[in-house]
């Protein structure tokens, strides 16, 4: 019987191009506060998708490109 995955286990999984990331997940990649990620999205530095509930989600391919640019 396997144990359920924890949040730390999920961060070790490879990111697929179509996967949508939460601000907290993006913040973990950049080692910043999630509010910083939200500010980047509002300023247009990174592109965000809005859910029906109004929450921001980020395409992993966009985030990967942003990481490669050196933020």
SULWOCOR-V207586 format. One line per field, one symbol per residue. psi: psi as a letter, one per 30 degrees, with the letter a starting at -180 (. if undefined). Layout:
psi: ???
This chain:
psi: klllkleeeeffkkklefkkkleeeeeeefhlkfeeeeeeeefgelklkklffglklkkeeeeeeeeffg.
